Amino acid sequence: MRNYDLEVPVSDNNLSITKNYDKCITCGYCRKACVVDETQQEMLKTNPNKEIVCINCGQCTNICPTESLSEVFAYKKVKSILNNKNGNTIVFNIAPAVRVALAEEFNAKNSINVESKIVTALKKIGADYVFDITFGADLTIMEEAMELVNRIKNNGVLPQFTSCCPAWVKYLEIYHPDFISNLSTAKSPIAMQGTMIKTYFANIKKIDPEKIINIVVAPCTAKKMEIERDEINYTQKDTDYILTTRELALLLKEENIDIMNLEETNFDSPLGKGSSAGVIFGASGGVCEAAIRTAYYFLTGENMKKEDLVLSSIRGNSSIKEATININNRKIKVAVCNGIKSAESIILKIKNKEVNYDFIEVMTCLGGCSGGGGQPKITMLDMLEVKEDRMNTLYKEDEKMTLRLCHENPEIKEIYASYLGVPNSIVAEKLLHTNYKDKSYMLGGKKNE
């Protein structure tokens, strides 16, 4: 009989996580990660006739010492596709947090940015194009910031919650469906980029979208679930495969490629490197900071002063971080929830009318995407230090880049001028926005996803 007080059971239907029960030593680490550290909810269902509730965050896989728990691997399938393209165009995309963690799998002692080496590695194994998801992050901010501005101007539902973390979105759908209208309708950066690849990019390059295989390397296991959501896909499937950072390392090692010994190669266009505001998406607080930079522009017609770009009060690893920004004599109050437990706390306070916010960022994984469930494993002793190191490396990129505003990205300007019109336009709404569903039925043991 399984000891569910000391382990996380996994459904056979789980799209992100798999479990080899023979390897489980019931150490209790996964249970602590799931119930205590992450969700603060009783996610586990022990009735064998019911589905197990899971938000796919993958923190249990990050902490498992025996590899009993792991992500559902896709890299073998991707490797097979690369070895037999069959006339397809292979597109890879790199999420912001991947670039500052991958080197850990190749014995780097500190967090370093190896984005240009990743491009080289992917071209070596057969990628036709390699894009940066920071473009998708910039696109997300254009839509999300404009949505916030419209909600503020038109007395819409506030606070507006971020929607780029699929584990958080699913959690809210299950446990707090009464807050669905608070979620931004903007798709996540990966979802937006996938749609643009299968539409905008395909049109520019005169490629049949059905002949494009779109692969994303992400720090996140929940993205494996997200890309299967009908609400996310504009074509039959905008993103075909998600590889975690760990899976990319496995793939490269099987190809005898050491990321540390490669030359540097630039990302391809027209979905090339984004702004530094897109880069900091990978750190807790980064989405909120990027959104404020562009919302300020939408409300005033002017860019924030350079010295005001950094919102230091919402950076770092604190559980709940806050800031108030005065824009056009209106105080915009924002909060950042570093983990689901923090979101639970804020939701309770909102229900009790104890707090008032305009915009709230929520990331399921502590540290944001840089601490995602698909990132290289860290010992518990070093966990906090390594996550902070990854975040700081992303913030250093922000400091040294000259392009620090999503709306100033030339490729973002071009895609709106030639294809999307303006943020929140009819075309943008059709391609870049989505909807959510009440999934509280899952608590009754009905089929999970």
N, C-alpha and C positions, 0 to 999 in steps of 0.2 A: 504494500500500500504506500502511495506517495505521501511524503511529508510536506504538505503545502504551506506549513508555517516556515519552511526553510528553503523553498524553491519557487521558481516561476514556471508554471506549466505553459505550454505553447500549443495553440490550435494547429491542426493540420492545414487549415485554410489561411493561416497567416502569410501575407504576401511579403513580409519584411524579415521575420525572425523564424529560425528553425531550431529544433532542440534534439540532441542525441541523448536520450535518457540514460543510456549505458555509461556515459561519461560523467553524469551528475554525481557529485559527492555530498550533496545537500549541505553546502557550507553556509548558505544563507545570504551570500553577498548579493545575488540577483534580486532576492526578495527585498533586501534593504534598498537597493537601487530603485526598484520599481515603486514600492509602496511608501517607503520612508523618505527617500531623497527626492524622488521625482513627482509622484502624482498626489500623494497624501490621500488617495482614495483606495478603497478595496477593489482593485482592478481584477483580482483573481477569482475565478469561479471554479469550485471544486466538483460540482455536479457533472459527472461524465456525459450526461445527456444534453448539456448546455454548451454553447460556444464560450470561449474564454475572452473576456474583454481586454483588448490591447490597443494602445494608441501608436504602436509601432516605433517608438522613439529609439529603441535599441540600446538603452543604457545597461540593460541586463547583459548584453553581449560584450559590452566594454569592460565589464567587471568580472566576467566569468573566468576563473583561473584554469579550467580544464578544456576549454573549447566545446563544452557541452552545448552552450548557446552560441549561435553565430547568425550573421545575416544570411538571407537566402542568396546564394552566390549566382551572379549572372556573368562573371568574367569568363568562364569557360565557353559559354555561348558566344560572347563577344569575340573571343580569341578565334573560334571557329569561323565566324563571319569575316574577320580580318584575313584569314587564310584562304577564304573563298568568297570574294566580293560578289561574284555572280552579276556583275554589271551595276551594282549599287554604289552610291556615293556615301562614304562613311564620314559622318560629322561627329566630332567630340567637343564637349564643352567642359570647362573647369570652373567649379564653384570657388568663391573667394577663400573659404577656410581650408580648402585642400592644399593650396600653395604653401601654407605656413606649417603644415603638419607632415606632409609626405616624406620629407627628408629624415624624419624620425625613424622611418622604416629602413633607412639606409645608413644608420648609425650616426646621424648628426646629433650632437650633444645639446644644441640649442635650437630654438625655432628660427628657421631662415626661409625666405621667400624663394621658391624654386619654380615659379610659374613659367619662365622662359625655357627652362630645362624640361619641364613637363611637355611643352609644345614639341620640342625636339624628339622626346621619347615617343610621343604618340605618332608623329610623322614617321619615325623609324619602323613602327609596327604596323603601319598601313593606313593611318588616318589621312583623308583627303583634305579636310578642313578642321582647324582647331579654333574654337571661339572661347571667349571669356564670358562667364555668367555675370560678371559685373555689368555687362551691357544690359542683360535682363534685369539686374538690380536697378540700374538707372531708369529703365522703362517702368518698372514697378513703382518707383518713387514718383515719376511723372504722373502716373494714374492715381496712386494712393494719396499723394499730396494734394492734387486737384480735388479728389473726392472729399478730403478733409476740409478744404477751403469751401467747397460747395455746401457741405453739411453745416459749417459755421455760418455762412451767409444766409442759408435758407432754413435755419432752425431745424436741421436734420437730427437724426439720432446720434447722440454723443454719450459717452466717449466712443471714438472709433478705435476698435481693436485692430492690430495688424493681423494679416492673414497669410504671411509667407512661411510660417512653420506648420507643416501638415499635421504633426502630432498634436499641436495645440488646437488647431481647427477641429480635428476629430474629437478631441477631449471636450471642447465646448459644445459640439453637436450632441455628444452623449450626455454630459452632466449638466450643461447649462443652455439648453436649446432656446430658452427665453431671451438669450443674449445674441442670437444669430443675427439680428438686424444691426447689432453693433459691429460685427465683423466687416472689415473692408471687403468690397466685392472684387478688388484687384487680385488677379492670379499671383502666384508666387513667381519669383524671377525665373526659375527653371521652367515653369509652365508657360510663362510669356515667351521665353526664348524659343521653346519648342514650337509654339504656334508660329512665331516669326520665321523660323527655319523652314517649316513646311508650307509657308505662304509667301512671305516677302522675299526671302533668300531664294527659294525655289523658282520664283518668278524672274528674279534678276538673272539667275544663272541658267534659266531655261531647262530646269531639271524636273522631271516628273516627281512630285512629292512622294509617291509610292515607291520610288527608287532611292529615297534618302533614308538611311538608317541613322537615327539621331541618338547619340549616347552621351550621358552626363556623368561626370565623376563628381560625387558629392560627399560631404562629411556625414550624411544623414541616411539612416535606414528607412525612415518614414517616407522618403521620396519614392521608394519602391512601391509603396501603397498609393501614394498620391497620383502617380502617372497612370494608374488604372481607373481613376475616377472619371466617369463619363462627363461630369461637369467641367473638368479641366481641359478636355481635349476638343479642339476645333475640328481637326481632321480625325480620321479613324483612331490614330494614336500619334500625338505630337512628339512625345519622347518615347523612344522604343526600349531603352535600357538605362538603368541606374547602376553604376558601380560605386561602391564606397571607396574611401581613400585606401583602406586596407586591401580591397580587391585590386585596385590599380597597382599597388605594390606587389601583390602576388603575380599579377599578369606580367609586369616588367621583369621580375626576378625569373620567371619561367622563360622569358625571352633573353635572359642573361644581360639585362640592361641595368647599369648602376646609375641612378639619376644624378649622382654627385659628379660623375665624370663626363657629362655631356656639355656640348656647346649650347648657347642660348639662341632661341628662335622666337620671333614675334608672333602674336596671334594673327589670325587671318581676318579679313574684312568681308562683308560689311557689318558683321556683328562682333567687332574686335574689342579691344581693351576699353573698359568703361572708365568712369571717374573714380576718384578715391572715395567718394561717398558710397559708391557701389562696393568698393573693396571692404569697407568697414561693416558691411552687412554681416560679415562673419563673426562679429563680436557682439556680446550683449550690449545693447544701447545703440548699436550702429545704425539700425533701421530708423529708429526715432531721430537720431541726429541728422541723418541724410534727409529725412522727410521734412524736418524743420528748416533746413537750408533751402529747400525748394519751395515749401509753403510760404516762406518769407518772401521769396521772389514773386510768387503768384499773387500775394496780397498787396505788395508794395510796388512791384515793377522794378525793384532794385535788388542787387545781390547783397547779402550780409557782408559786413566788413570782415576782412581776413582775421582780425583778432577776435571776432565773435563766432567764428565757425565751429570751434571746439566747445562742446557742452560737457565740461569735465565732470559735472555732478551726475551725469547718467552713464559715465564710463566706469569700468571696474567690475568687481565680482560681488558687490552688495546684492542682497535679495531684492529690495525695492529701491529704485532710484527715481528722483523727481527733478523737474526743472520747470521754471516759469519764464516764458519769453514774451516780451512786450512787442507786439506787432501792430502798427497803426493804432496805437492807444488801446488795443485789446490784449488782455493777458491770456496767452495760450498756455494752459497747464498740461504737462505731459508726465507720464510715468513709464518706467521700464520694469517689467517683471522678469527676473532672472530665475526661471523655473516655474513649474506649475503650482507649487505650494504658494509662491508669491502671488500668482494670479488668483488663486482661491481666496487669499486674504483680501485682495483688492475687490474682487467680486462681492464678497460678503459686506465690505464697507460701502460699496456702491448701493447694494440692496438696502442697507440700513441708513442711506443718505448721509454717511459720515464723510465722504470725500466727493470731490468734483474734478473730473479731468476732461480734456478735449481729445487726447490721443494717448493710447496705451500700447506699448510694444510688449508682446509676450513671446518668449522663447522657452521651449520645453527643457532643453538641455542646459545645464548650468554652464555659464560662460558663453552661451549662444552657440552658433554653428561650429565655432572652433572647438567646442567640447562635445560635438555630435556623436551619436551612437555608432557611426561608421569610421571614426577617426582611429589612428594608431592607439593601441592600448597603453595605459599608464598605470603604474603601481599606485595604490592608494596613498602611499607616503608622499609621492611626487605629484599627485593629481592637481592640487590647487596651483602649485608653482608652474607646472607645464601649461595648464590652461591660460593662466595669466600671461605667460611668455608668448603663447600663440596670439592672444588678443593684442598684446603690446606690439608685436611684429606687424600686425595689420594697421594699427594706429600710426606706426612709424612710416608706413607707406603713405598714409593720408598726409602726414606732415611734409613729406619730401616731394609729393606730386604737385604739379601746377594746376591740373584739372581736378577740382575738388567739389564741383557742383554738377549734379545729374543733368540739369537743364542746359548746361554749357557744353555738354558732350557733342562734338560735331556730328557723329553718326546717329545720335538720338535726334538732333535737329533735322537731319536728312530724312529719317524714317517718318517723322511727323509731316515734314514738308511734302514728301512724295507719296506717302501711303496712308498714314493714320489721321491726318488733319491736325486736330488739336487734342490735348488730353481730355478724356471723357467724352470724345465725339461719338457719334453713332457707330462709326467703324471701330474705334477703340473699344467701345463697350462690347461690341460683338466678338472681337478677337481676344481682348485682354482681361475681360471680367468674367465672373462666374457666380454661382449661387451655392447655398449650403442647405443641408437637410437636418431635420430633427432625427437624431439617431439614438434617442433614449431607449428605444425598443431593445437595444443591445443589452441593456441591464437585465432584461428578462430572459436572456440566454438565446435570443434569436441570432441568425447568422451574422458573423462578423465579416470584416473584409481585410 
